[in-house]
Amino acid sequence: MNQASRATSVPGFFNSSCLNGGQDDIATYDCVHSVTTRIAMDAGGGIEFLDDACQTCSVPIRHPTIGLNECALFCAVIYARSDQQMKYLVTGAAGFIGMNVSLALLERGDSVVGFDNLNPYYSVELKHSRLNRLVAKSGFHFEEGDLADRERLPTLFAREKFDAVINLAAQAGVRYSLTNPHAYVDSNLVGFVNVLEACRHHEVKHLTYASSSSVYGANTEMPFSVHHNVDHPLSLYAATKKANELMAHTYSHLYRLPTTGLRFFTVYGPWGRPDMALWLFTKAILAGEPIDIFNNGQMRRDFTYIDDIVQGIIRVSDRIPAGNPDWSSEHPDPSSSRAPYRIYNIGNNQPVELMHLIETLERNLGKTAVKNFLPMQPGDVPATFADVDDLIRDVGFKPSTPIELGIERFVRWYREYHKC
Ligand SMILES: NC(=O)c1ccc[n+]([C@@H]2O[C@H](COP(=O)([O-])OP(=O)(O)OC[C@H]3O[C@@H](n4cnc5c(N)ncnc54)[C@H](O)[C@@H]3O)[C@@H](O)[C@H]2O)c1
């Protein structure tokens, strides 16, 4: 399942909620990479592709004719389709990122078993709505279960024989970890060791898992780099994510299990999470209620659009890490090892001032927020900014969706979903 074993001439699939999906939208290109192309709509409603070639290897894309669209300018991601169908386990498939990753894998022809315990940390109805989008697709099967249940995964792995695993299930959220520490121990530590054990015993070729920008904790050197030490987490959530990276390394070292950890930077977009700032602000502004602005608005975040995260995850998952022959114990690089182990940041590499986010949201909603300025929250950090050089070097990709476009899409989805 490494890149060399993939087809050399593969049809691609568009993945954009803006496009008329389906077989008519097939583009072709003769490489194995996922391709991002910017698309503009001309005056007559036709679509013009602004990028003609794969950015990784420059192979030309043969564009299809596609239908009318209401957007003026947007990006479409074209995923290489494997002629050799892969079977993935995606944990957290009813979650925000898990649903979107599963959809993209199914679109390129892979099969996916989605695993989730549908816990009530936030609206279970939203999780079911996401799942409904997945179960409608062929190649998808859902398993309800808890990662912390030690008996569950071995049976599932023995039956399904997964080629690759993408572990996104976790107890997320920094603030919740101040009051509910055990939820993080159960899902993120006990659950993660169960995933590692199952991968080890069932010859999974690559485990890709979610870490978080929160591991940078007390670090202040910007941009945050995977080559910096991250030994000072500021929340239990961050500590469990850092622990995941350490646990993964031991399995990569002891059992040669290839693992890649991805530090996501504030992911947002349609089908997002109701506990995150963009959703909370949108809900409150529409209701005329005040929004809490921490650190008196002196916050900067690398907001990363969901389609960019999905593309990053899939590209990374397709690239099985090998040991780094240049790794030296005298100057140990934290992002790699002699073992098949890698860590990458996936962030927009363009931090946004919190007040700019709020102004953009106000413009899209056509309403002004009632602002409640508050001091810094315990466990929170004032800024995040991702160095993505390693991601660009190894998978030829960098998130690039501008915040203005991402917020526009989020607001449109939010209004449609809530009929408001
Ligand atoms: N969204 C972000 O901005 C962000 C940033 C950094 C890291 N992450 C990480 O990315 C991953 C996905 O995040 P998300 O935003 O999609 O979160 P999410 O909460 O929407 O999705 C996580 C899913 O995992 C499920 N889950 C939780 N514990 C489980 C368990 N023990 N067993 C089975 N299922 C379980 C939940 O029901 C949920 O559907 C998480 O690991 C999160 O920590 C997310």
The ligand as a Tripos MOL2 file, in Angstrom:
@<TRIPOS>MOLECULE
LIG
   44    48     1     0     0
SMALL
NO_CHARGES

@<TRIPOS>ATOM
      1 N1        -10.8990   20.0600   15.9030 N.am      1 LIG1
      2 C1         -9.7340   20.5900   16.2680 C.2       1 LIG1
      3 O1         -9.5210   21.8090   16.1850 O.2       1 LIG1
      4 C2         -8.6230   19.7140   16.7790 C.ar      1 LIG1
      5 C3         -7.3960   20.3240   17.0730 C.ar      1 LIG1
      6 C4         -6.3540   19.5190   17.5450 C.ar      1 LIG1
      7 C5         -6.5340   18.1540   17.6900 C.ar      1 LIG1
      8 N2         -7.7480   17.6090   17.4110 N.ar      1 LIG1
      9 C6         -7.8950   16.1670   17.5910 C.3       1 LIG1
     10 O2         -8.4200   15.6120   16.4020 O.3       1 LIG1
     11 C7         -9.2590   14.5040   16.6940 C.3       1 LIG1
     12 C8        -10.6270   14.6910   16.0970 C.3       1 LIG1
     13 O3        -11.1590   15.9140   16.5930 O.3       1 LIG1
     14 P1        -12.6270   16.4100   16.2550 P.3       1 LIG1
     15 O4        -12.5870   17.8860   16.2550 O.co2     1 LIG1
     16 O5        -13.1530   15.6680   15.0710 O.co2     1 LIG1
     17 O6        -13.3700   15.9470   17.5780 O.3       1 LIG1
     18 P2        -14.8100   15.2770   17.7660 P.3       1 LIG1
     19 O7        -15.0980   15.3170   19.2290 O.co2     1 LIG1
     20 O8        -15.7960   15.9060   16.8450 O.co2     1 LIG1
     21 O9        -14.5650   13.7860   17.2970 O.3       1 LIG1
     22 C9        -14.0740   12.7790   18.1530 C.3       1 LIG1
     23 C10       -15.0140   11.5980   18.0600 C.3       1 LIG1
     24 O10       -14.4470   10.5560   18.8300 O.3       1 LIG1
     25 C11       -15.4800    9.9050   19.5520 C.3       1 LIG1
     26 N3        -14.8650    9.3360   20.7490 N.ar      1 LIG1
     27 C12       -14.3600   10.0000   21.8270 C.ar      1 LIG1
     28 N4        -13.8880    9.1210   22.7170 N.ar      1 LIG1
     29 C13       -14.0790    7.8770   22.2090 C.ar      1 LIG1
     30 C14       -13.8100    6.5780   22.6620 C.ar      1 LIG1
     31 N5        -13.2380    6.3490   23.8540 N.pl3     1 LIG1
     32 N6        -14.1490    5.5280   21.8720 N.ar      1 LIG1
     33 C15       -14.7250    5.7260   20.6720 C.ar      1 LIG1
     34 N7        -15.0240    6.9440   20.1900 N.ar      1 LIG1
     35 C16       -14.6960    8.0140   20.9500 C.ar      1 LIG1
     36 C17       -16.4960   10.9970   19.8690 C.3       1 LIG1
     37 O11       -17.7970   10.4840   20.0570 O.3       1 LIG1
     38 C18       -16.4010   11.8940   18.6260 C.3       1 LIG1
     39 O12       -17.3970   11.5560   17.6840 O.3       1 LIG1
     40 C19        -9.2670   14.3880   18.2230 C.3       1 LIG1
     41 O13        -8.2770   13.4550   18.5870 O.3       1 LIG1
     42 C20        -8.8630   15.7710   18.6880 C.3       1 LIG1
     43 O14        -8.2600   15.7390   19.9490 O.3       1 LIG1
     44 C21        -8.7920   18.3420   16.9510 C.ar      1 LIG1
@<TRIPOS>BOND
     1     1     2 1
     2     2     3 2
     3     2     4 1
     4     4     5 ar
     5     4    44 ar
     6     5     6 ar
     7     6     7 ar
     8     7     8 ar
     9     8     9 1
    10     8    44 ar
    11     9    10 1
    12     9    42 1
    13    10    11 1
    14    11    12 1
    15    11    40 1
    16    12    13 1
    17    13    14 1
    18    14    15 2
    19    14    16 1
    20    14    17 1
    21    17    18 1
    22    18    19 2
    23    18    20 1
    24    18    21 1
    25    21    22 1
    26    22    23 1
    27    23    24 1
    28    23    38 1
    29    24    25 1
    30    25    26 1
    31    25    36 1
    32    26    27 ar
    33    26    35 ar
    34    27    28 ar
    35    28    29 ar
    36    29    30 ar
    37    29    35 ar
    38    30    31 1
    39    30    32 ar
    40    32    33 ar
    41    33    34 ar
    42    34    35 ar
    43    36    37 1
    44    36    38 1
    45    38    39 1
    46    40    41 1
    47    40    42 1
    48    42    43 1
@<TRIPOS>SUBSTRUCTURE
     1 LIG1         1 GROUP 0 **** ****
